[in-house]
Amino acid sequence: MDEYAWPTGPEVPAAEAVRQSWAKTVAALPVGARVGGEVIGRQRFGVFIRVEGVSNAVALAEITAMPRGMELPPLGAHIEGTVIDHAHHNHQVKIRLPT
């Protein structure tokens, strides 16, 4: 298996469902909220997370929002972080992983 993978599979919300749920996602996950979820995709720039407790919410923890020297979490890992922004153009919740 390749070290990097885009989010795919039955556990990944469909893009249209993510788009339709965006207003509810932003309301449920304000900046500063603590979130947890499963890593569903890995790229050199960060990891994609399916957020627990919020239907169709996808988060991205970019390398720039990870502690210095931290390895990218593997697919399937459970991680927690804090919401730092909302990327409205692609319907992603941006999170920072704890130091």
N, CA, C and O atoms as CSV, one atom per row, in Angstrom:
chain,resi,resn,atom,element,x,y,z
A,1,MET,N,N,0.849,-1.179,0.000
A,1,MET,CA,C,0.000,0.000,0.000
A,1,MET,C,C,0.894,1.242,0.000
A,1,MET,O,O,1.913,1.291,0.690
A,2,ASP,N,N,0.498,2.227,-0.775
A,2,ASP,CA,C,1.218,3.491,-0.836
A,2,ASP,C,C,1.131,4.189,0.519
A,2,ASP,O,O,0.120,4.102,1.216
A,3,GLU,N,N,2.203,4.876,0.874
A,3,GLU,CA,C,2.238,5.600,2.139
A,3,GLU,C,C,1.197,6.717,2.184
A,3,GLU,O,O,0.692,7.055,3.254
A,4,TYR,N,N,0.878,7.285,1.025
A,4,TYR,CA,C,-0.081,8.383,0.943
A,4,TYR,C,C,-1.338,7.916,0.233
A,4,TYR,O,O,-1.272,7.136,-0.716
A,5,ALA,N,N,-2.483,8.398,0.696
A,5,ALA,CA,C,-3.750,7.987,0.101
A,5,ALA,C,C,-4.775,9.104,0.258
A,5,ALA,O,O,-4.859,9.742,1.308
A,6,TRP,N,N,-5.551,9.331,-0.797
A,6,TRP,CA,C,-6.675,10.258,-0.711
A,6,TRP,C,C,-7.808,9.556,0.010
A,6,TRP,O,O,-7.887,8.328,-0.029
A,7,PRO,N,N,-8.680,10.291,0.662
A,7,PRO,CA,C,-9.815,9.666,1.347
A,7,PRO,C,C,-10.720,8.926,0.359
A,7,PRO,O,O,-11.256,9.525,-0.573
A,8,THR,N,N,-10.880,7.642,0.570
A,8,THR,CA,C,-11.775,6.822,-0.246
A,8,THR,C,C,-12.398,5.747,0.628
A,8,THR,O,O,-11.940,5.493,1.742
A,9,GLY,N,N,-13.430,5.128,0.120
A,9,GLY,CA,C,-14.045,4.011,0.825
A,9,GLY,C,C,-15.381,4.370,1.444
A,9,GLY,O,O,-15.793,5.530,1.437
A,10,PRO,N,N,-16.052,3.364,1.977
A,10,PRO,CA,C,-17.408,3.565,2.509
A,10,PRO,C,C,-17.456,4.450,3.748
A,10,PRO,O,O,-18.507,5.011,4.058
A,11,GLU,N,N,-16.339,4.589,4.464
A,11,GLU,CA,C,-16.330,5.427,5.666
A,11,GLU,C,C,-16.176,6.912,5.356
A,11,GLU,O,O,-16.291,7.748,6.253
A,12,VAL,N,N,-15.915,7.245,4.092
A,12,VAL,CA,C,-15.702,8.636,3.688
A,12,VAL,C,C,-17.016,9.233,3.192
A,12,VAL,O,O,-17.632,8.682,2.280
A,13,PRO,N,N,-17.458,10.348,3.773
A,13,PRO,CA,C,-18.700,10.966,3.306
A,13,PRO,C,C,-18.567,11.430,1.855
A,13,PRO,O,O,-17.507,11.894,1.435
A,14,ALA,N,N,-19.641,11.299,1.107
A,14,ALA,CA,C,-19.662,11.749,-0.285
A,14,ALA,C,C,-19.517,13.265,-0.338
A,14,ALA,O,O,-20.005,13.977,0.539
A,15,ALA,N,N,-18.843,13.747,-1.371
A,15,ALA,CA,C,-18.592,15.191,-1.508
A,15,ALA,C,C,-19.887,15.999,-1.458
A,15,ALA,O,O,-19.925,17.059,-0.835
A,16,GLU,N,N,-20.931,15.520,-2.097
A,16,GLU,CA,C,-22.206,16.246,-2.098
A,16,GLU,C,C,-22.809,16.301,-0.695
A,16,GLU,O,O,-23.379,17.321,-0.304
A,17,ALA,N,N,-22.689,15.223,0.055
A,17,ALA,CA,C,-23.206,15.207,1.427
A,17,ALA,C,C,-22.419,16.189,2.303
A,17,ALA,O,O,-23.003,16.873,3.143
A,18,VAL,N,N,-21.104,16.259,2.109
A,18,VAL,CA,C,-20.275,17.206,2.857
A,18,VAL,C,C,-20.702,18.631,2.526
A,18,VAL,O,O,-20.834,19.466,3.421
A,19,ARG,N,N,-20.920,18.911,1.236
A,19,ARG,CA,C,-21.330,20.251,0.810
A,19,ARG,C,C,-22.688,20.623,1.397
A,19,ARG,O,O,-22.856,21.727,1.916
A,20,GLN,N,N,-23.649,19.720,1.322
A,20,GLN,CA,C,-24.992,20.010,1.819
A,20,GLN,C,C,-25.024,20.194,3.340
A,20,GLN,O,O,-25.875,20.917,3.859
A,21,SER,N,N,-24.123,19.558,4.039
A,21,SER,CA,C,-24.076,19.633,5.504
A,21,SER,C,C,-23.180,20.747,6.017
A,21,SER,O,O,-23.045,20.917,7.229
A,22,TRP,N,N,-22.563,21.510,5.119
A,22,TRP,CA,C,-21.531,22.459,5.525
A,22,TRP,C,C,-22.001,23.458,6.579
A,22,TRP,O,O,-21.292,23.665,7.564
A,23,ALA,N,N,-23.149,24.077,6.416
A,23,ALA,CA,C,-23.626,25.069,7.400
A,23,ALA,C,C,-23.776,24.432,8.778
A,23,ALA,O,O,-23.414,25.045,9.782
A,24,LYS,N,N,-24.298,23.222,8.839
A,24,LYS,CA,C,-24.443,22.519,10.124
A,24,LYS,C,C,-23.078,22.163,10.709
A,24,LYS,O,O,-22.880,22.223,11.923
A,25,THR,N,N,-22.147,21.795,9.843
A,25,THR,CA,C,-20.797,21.458,10.304
A,25,THR,C,C,-20.135,22.667,10.950
A,25,THR,O,O,-19.577,22.557,12.041
A,26,VAL,N,N,-20.191,23.816,10.290
A,26,VAL,CA,C,-19.576,25.031,10.817
A,26,VAL,C,C,-20.219,25.414,12.155
A,26,VAL,O,O,-19.524,25.814,13.089
A,27,ALA,N,N,-21.539,25.289,12.242
A,27,ALA,CA,C,-22.234,25.626,13.484
A,27,ALA,C,C,-21.849,24.662,14.618
A,27,ALA,O,O,-21.715,25.080,15.768
A,28,ALA,N,N,-21.674,23.389,14.296
A,28,ALA,CA,C,-21.360,22.377,15.306
A,28,ALA,C,C,-19.895,22.395,15.728
A,28,ALA,O,O,-19.553,21.934,16.816
A,29,LEU,N,N,-19.022,22.934,14.857
A,29,LEU,CA,C,-17.582,22.905,15.118
A,29,LEU,C,C,-16.980,24.312,15.011
A,29,LEU,O,O,-16.238,24.595,14.071
A,30,PRO,N,N,-17.291,25.183,15.956
A,30,PRO,CA,C,-16.733,26.541,15.896
A,30,PRO,C,C,-15.228,26.535,16.167
A,30,PRO,O,O,-14.688,25.575,16.716
A,31,VAL,N,N,-14.570,27.610,15.777
A,31,VAL,CA,C,-13.142,27.755,16.066
A,31,VAL,C,C,-12.945,27.621,17.576
A,31,VAL,O,O,-13.660,28.236,18.367
A,32,GLY,N,N,-11.969,26.811,17.955
A,32,GLY,CA,C,-11.685,26.553,19.360
A,32,GLY,C,C,-12.265,25.250,19.876
A,32,GLY,O,O,-11.870,24.782,20.944
A,33,ALA,N,N,-13.200,24.650,19.135
A,33,ALA,CA,C,-13.810,23.392,19.565
A,33,ALA,C,C,-12.793,22.258,19.511
A,33,ALA,O,O,-11.958,22.204,18.609
A,34,ARG,N,N,-12.870,21.360,20.475
A,34,ARG,CA,C,-12.039,20.152,20.478
A,34,ARG,C,C,-12.763,19.091,19.658
A,34,ARG,O,O,-13.970,18.902,19.809
A,35,VAL,N,N,-12.028,18.398,18.788
A,35,VAL,CA,C,-12.607,17.361,17.947
A,35,VAL,C,C,-11.741,16.114,17.969
A,35,VAL,O,O,-10.553,16.167,18.286
A,36,GLY,N,N,-12.348,15.015,17.633
A,36,GLY,CA,C,-11.635,13.754,17.493
A,36,GLY,C,C,-12.175,13.033,16.277
A,36,GLY,O,O,-13.282,13.310,15.815
A,37,GLY,N,N,-11.395,12.119,15.769
A,37,GLY,CA,C,-11.865,11.357,14.625
A,37,GLY,C,C,-10.796,10.421,14.081
A,37,GLY,O,O,-9.685,10.329,14.603
A,38,GLU,N,N,-11.174,9.735,13.018
A,38,GLU,CA,C,-10.318,8.729,12.397
A,38,GLU,C,C,-9.634,9.292,11.155
A,38,GLU,O,O,-10.260,9.984,10.352
A,39,VAL,N,N,-8.354,8.993,11.003
A,39,VAL,CA,C,-7.610,9.391,9.808
A,39,VAL,C,C,-8.121,8.562,8.637
A,39,VAL,O,O,-8.055,7.333,8.651
A,40,ILE,N,N,-8.638,9.263,7.611
A,40,ILE,CA,C,-9.197,8.585,6.442
A,40,ILE,C,C,-8.396,8.848,5.172
A,40,ILE,O,O,-8.698,8.286,4.120
A,41,GLY,N,N,-7.384,9.693,5.266
A,41,GLY,CA,C,-6.537,9.983,4.115
A,41,GLY,C,C,-5.249,10.647,4.560
A,41,GLY,O,O,-5.227,11.381,5.548
A,42,ARG,N,N,-4.168,10.384,3.820
A,42,ARG,CA,C,-2.850,10.959,4.143
A,42,ARG,C,C,-2.241,11.514,2.868
A,42,ARG,O,O,-2.281,10.879,1.814
A,43,GLN,N,N,-1.687,12.689,2.980
A,43,GLN,CA,C,-0.915,13.288,1.896
A,43,GLN,C,C,0.321,13.928,2.505
A,43,GLN,O,O,0.405,14.068,3.725
A,44,ARG,N,N,1.260,14.309,1.694
A,44,ARG,CA,C,2.491,14.917,2.212
A,44,ARG,C,C,2.207,16.185,3.018
A,44,ARG,O,O,2.982,16.545,3.903
A,45,PHE,N,N,1.104,16.858,2.714
A,45,PHE,CA,C,0.781,18.120,3.390
A,45,PHE,C,C,-0.047,17.947,4.650
A,45,PHE,O,O,-0.260,18.926,5.365
A,46,GLY,N,N,-0.528,16.733,4.958
A,46,GLY,CA,C,-1.306,16.519,6.165
A,46,GLY,C,C,-2.218,15.312,6.086
A,46,GLY,O,O,-2.090,14.475,5.193
A,47,VAL,N,N,-3.150,15.232,7.046
A,47,VAL,CA,C,-4.079,14.111,7.109
A,47,VAL,C,C,-5.524,14.600,7.119
A,47,VAL,O,O,-5.843,15.657,7.662
A,48,PHE,N,N,-6.389,13.789,6.497
A,48,PHE,CA,C,-7.824,14.048,6.485
A,48,PHE,C,C,-8.456,13.198,7.576
A,48,PHE,O,O,-8.080,12.041,7.770
A,49,ILE,N,N,-9.417,13.777,8.285
A,49,ILE,CA,C,-10.053,13.115,9.415
A,49,ILE,C,C,-11.558,13.125,9.243
A,49,ILE,O,O,-12.141,14.150,8.889
A,50,ARG,N,N,-12.190,11.986,9.492
A,50,ARG,CA,C,-13.653,11.938,9.583
A,50,ARG,C,C,-13.985,12.288,11.028
A,50,ARG,O,O,-13.635,11.543,11.943
A,51,VAL,N,N,-14.651,13.405,11.235
A,51,VAL,CA,C,-14.915,13.927,12.570
A,51,VAL,C,C,-16.033,13.135,13.242
A,51,VAL,O,O,-17.089,12.904,12.654
A,52,GLU,N,N,-15.783,12.728,14.476
A,52,GLU,CA,C,-16.790,11.997,15.255
A,52,GLU,C,C,-17.910,12.922,15.694
A,52,GLU,O,O,-17.670,14.074,16.054
A,53,GLY,N,N,-19.126,12.417,15.665
A,53,GLY,CA,C,-20.255,13.140,16.223
A,53,GLY,C,C,-20.877,14.195,15.338
A,53,GLY,O,O,-21.874,14.805,15.724
A,54,VAL,N,N,-20.316,14.430,14.155
A,54,VAL,CA,C,-20.870,15.420,13.233
A,54,VAL,C,C,-20.963,14.760,11.861
A,54,VAL,O,O,-19.948,14.542,11.200
A,55,SER,N,N,-22.179,14.446,11.441
A,55,SER,CA,C,-22.374,13.753,10.162
A,55,SER,C,C,-21.763,14.532,9.011
A,55,SER,O,O,-21.927,15.747,8.900
A,56,ASN,N,N,-21.061,13.813,8.165
A,56,ASN,CA,C,-20.505,14.350,6.918
A,56,ASN,C,C,-19.452,15.436,7.122
A,56,ASN,O,O,-19.214,16.232,6.213
A,57,ALA,N,N,-18.824,15.486,8.282
A,57,ALA,CA,C,-17.771,16.478,8.524
A,57,ALA,C,C,-16.405,15.859,8.235
A,57,ALA,O,O,-16.083,14.774,8.719
A,58,VAL,N,N,-15.612,16.572,7.438
A,58,VAL,CA,C,-14.245,16.156,7.131
A,58,VAL,C,C,-13.312,17.274,7.572
A,58,VAL,O,O,-13.540,18.447,7.274
A,59,ALA,N,N,-12.262,16.894,8.283
A,59,ALA,CA,C,-11.276,17.868,8.751
A,59,ALA,C,C,-9.934,17.585,8.102
A,59,ALA,O,O,-9.676,16.483,7.619
A,60,LEU,N,N,-9.089,18.599,8.102
A,60,LEU,CA,C,-7.735,18.469,7.595
A,60,LEU,C,C,-6.781,19.040,8.627
A,60,LEU,O,O,-6.915,20.187,9.052
A,61,ALA,N,N,-5.811,18.219,9.027
A,61,ALA,CA,C,-4.721,18.681,9.879
A,61,ALA,C,C,-3.498,18.772,8.981
A,61,ALA,O,O,-2.908,17.756,8.615
A,62,GLU,N,N,-3.123,19.997,8.629
A,62,GLU,CA,C,-1.962,20.195,7.762
A,62,GLU,C,C,-0.679,20.080,8.577
A,62,GLU,O,O,-0.683,20.299,9.788
A,63,ILE,N,N,0.406,19.740,7.912
A,63,ILE,CA,C,1.696,19.617,8.580
A,63,ILE,C,C,2.026,20.890,9.349
A,63,ILE,O,O,2.592,20.824,10.440
A,64,THR,N,N,1.679,22.042,8.794
A,64,THR,CA,C,1.970,23.314,9.464
A,64,THR,C,C,1.196,23.476,10.770
A,64,THR,O,O,1.533,24.335,11.585
A,65,ALA,N,N,0.148,22.647,10.978
A,65,ALA,CA,C,-0.651,22.709,12.204
A,65,ALA,C,C,-0.387,21.498,13.097
A,65,ALA,O,O,-1.206,21.165,13.954
A,66,MET,N,N,0.767,20.835,12.896
A,66,MET,CA,C,1.166,19.694,13.719
A,66,MET,C,C,2.400,20.080,14.525
A,66,MET,O,O,3.166,20.950,14.111
A,67,PRO,N,N,2.594,19.441,15.664
A,67,PRO,CA,C,3.802,19.715,16.437
A,67,PRO,C,C,5.062,19.416,15.615
A,67,PRO,O,O,5.094,18.465,14.834
A,68,ARG,N,N,6.085,20.233,15.802
A,68,ARG,CA,C,7.350,20.060,15.072
A,68,ARG,C,C,7.885,18.639,15.270
A,68,ARG,O,O,7.969,18.140,16.392
A,69,GLY,N,N,8.241,18.005,14.156
A,69,GLY,CA,C,8.819,16.670,14.201
A,69,GLY,C,C,7.811,15.537,14.298
A,69,GLY,O,O,8.200,14.369,14.295
A,70,MET,N,N,6.530,15.854,14.384
A,70,MET,CA,C,5.505,14.812,14.495
A,70,MET,C,C,5.397,14.045,13.176
A,70,MET,O,O,5.399,14.646,12.101
A,71,GLU,N,N,5.304,12.737,13.261
A,71,GLU,CA,C,5.071,11.889,12.094
A,71,GLU,C,C,3.587,11.989,11.721
A,71,GLU,O,O,2.732,12.173,12.587
A,72,LEU,N,N,3.294,11.866,10.429
A,72,LEU,CA,C,1.889,11.830,10.017
A,72,LEU,C,C,1.224,10.605,10.624
A,72,LEU,O,O,1.763,9.504,10.514
A,73,PRO,N,N,0.073,10.763,11.259
A,73,PRO,CA,C,-0.621,9.602,11.803
A,73,PRO,C,C,-1.019,8.644,10.672
A,73,PRO,O,O,-1.313,9.096,9.565
A,74,PRO,N,N,-1.035,7.339,10.929
A,74,PRO,CA,C,-1.394,6.368,9.894
A,74,PRO,C,C,-2.900,6.335,9.627
A,74,PRO,O,O,-3.699,6.799,10.440
A,75,LEU,N,N,-3.266,5.785,8.485
A,75,LEU,CA,C,-4.689,5.573,8.181
A,75,LEU,C,C,-5.309,4.754,9.301
A,75,LEU,O,O,-4.707,3.797,9.788
A,76,GLY,N,N,-6.516,5.135,9.705
A,76,GLY,CA,C,-7.235,4.409,10.746
A,76,GLY,C,C,-6.938,4.874,12.160
A,76,GLY,O,O,-7.646,4.492,13.091
A,77,ALA,N,N,-5.901,5.696,12.344
A,77,ALA,CA,C,-5.564,6.179,13.687
A,77,ALA,C,C,-6.633,7.134,14.187
A,77,ALA,O,O,-7.232,7.872,13.405
A,78,HIS,N,N,-6.869,7.119,15.488
A,78,HIS,CA,C,-7.773,8.081,16.112
A,78,HIS,C,C,-6.918,9.238,16.602
A,78,HIS,O,O,-5.943,9.031,17.325
A,79,ILE,N,N,-7.283,10.468,16.207
A,79,ILE,CA,C,-6.534,11.642,16.643
A,79,ILE,C,C,-7.502,12.693,17.160
A,79,ILE,O,O,-8.696,12.662,16.865
A,80,GLU,N,N,-6.964,13.618,17.934
A,80,GLU,CA,C,-7.749,14.716,18.474
A,80,GLU,C,C,-7.027,16.022,18.203
A,80,GLU,O,O,-5.802,16.063,18.086
A,81,GLY,N,N,-7.803,17.080,18.106
A,81,GLY,CA,C,-7.228,18.388,17.858
A,81,GLY,C,C,-8.224,19.484,18.154
A,81,GLY,O,O,-9.287,19.247,18.727
A,82,THR,N,N,-7.858,20.702,17.748
A,82,THR,CA,C,-8.674,21.890,17.980
A,82,THR,C,C,-8.964,22.559,16.649
A,82,THR,O,O,-8.070,22.714,15.818
A,83,VAL,N,N,-10.222,22.957,16.445
A,83,VAL,CA,C,-10.612,23.654,15.217
A,83,VAL,C,C,-9.924,25.019,15.187
A,83,VAL,O,O,-10.005,25.788,16.145
A,84,ILE,N,N,-9.236,25.311,14.058
A,84,ILE,CA,C,-8.558,26.604,13.917
A,84,ILE,C,C,-9.128,27.439,12.773
A,84,ILE,O,O,-8.848,28.634,12.685
A,85,ASP,N,N,-9.929,26.822,11.894
A,85,ASP,CA,C,-10.467,27.560,10.746
A,85,ASP,C,C,-11.483,26.686,10.014
A,85,ASP,O,O,-11.611,25.490,10.274
A,86,HIS,N,N,-12.199,27.327,9.088
A,86,HIS,CA,C,-13.130,26.637,8.194
A,86,HIS,C,C,-12.784,27.041,6.766
A,86,HIS,O,O,-12.782,28.225,6.431
A,87,ALA,N,N,-12.494,26.058,5.935
A,87,ALA,CA,C,-12.174,26.324,4.524
A,87,ALA,C,C,-13.471,26.197,3.733
A,87,ALA,O,O,-13.846,25.103,3.309
A,88,HIS,N,N,-14.149,27.322,3.538
A,88,HIS,CA,C,-15.462,27.306,2.892
A,88,HIS,C,C,-15.385,26.861,1.431
A,88,HIS,O,O,-16.326,26.250,0.926
A,89,HIS,N,N,-14.292,27.154,0.754
A,89,HIS,CA,C,-14.190,26.821,-0.672
A,89,HIS,C,C,-14.170,25.309,-0.926
A,89,HIS,O,O,-14.593,24.863,-1.993
A,90,ASN,N,N,-13.680,24.509,0.044
A,90,ASN,CA,C,-13.677,23.059,-0.165
A,90,ASN,C,C,-14.310,22.288,0.996
A,90,ASN,O,O,-14.146,21.073,1.110
A,91,HIS,N,N,-15.028,23.006,1.848
A,91,HIS,CA,C,-15.830,22.412,2.919
A,91,HIS,C,C,-15.021,21.531,3.863
A,91,HIS,O,O,-15.420,20.412,4.186
A,92,GLN,N,N,-13.872,22.058,4.303
A,92,GLN,CA,C,-13.021,21.351,5.239
A,92,GLN,C,C,-12.875,22.148,6.532
A,92,GLN,O,O,-12.740,23.371,6.524
A,93,VAL,N,N,-12.905,21.420,7.629
A,93,VAL,CA,C,-12.625,21.997,8.936
A,93,VAL,C,C,-11.122,21.846,9.140
A,93,VAL,O,O,-10.593,20.739,9.042
A,94,LYS,N,N,-10.437,22.934,9.418
A,94,LYS,CA,C,-8.990,22.878,9.642
A,94,LYS,C,C,-8.756,22.681,11.137
A,94,LYS,O,O,-9.354,23.370,11.964
A,95,ILE,N,N,-7.876,21.730,11.477
A,95,ILE,CA,C,-7.595,21.501,12.883
A,95,ILE,C,C,-6.089,21.528,13.152
A,95,ILE,O,O,-5.271,21.265,12.270
A,96,ARG,N,N,-5.758,21.854,14.396
A,96,ARG,CA,C,-4.381,21.819,14.881
A,96,ARG,C,C,-4.287,20.647,15.853
A,96,ARG,O,O,-5.135,20.486,16.731
A,97,LEU,N,N,-3.255,19.837,15.687
A,97,LEU,CA,C,-3.031,18.723,16.596
A,97,LEU,C,C,-2.280,19.222,17.810
A,97,LEU,O,O,-1.485,20.156,17.703
A,98,PRO,N,N,-2.519,18.612,18.974
A,98,PRO,CA,C,-1.884,19.091,20.205
A,98,PRO,C,C,-0.376,18.880,20.191
A,98,PRO,O,O,0.135,17.987,19.516
A,99,THR,N,N,0.322,19.713,20.944
A,99,THR,CA,C,1.771,19.594,21.041
A,99,THR,C,C,2.168,18.636,22.131
A,99,THR,O,O,3.358,18.414,22.354
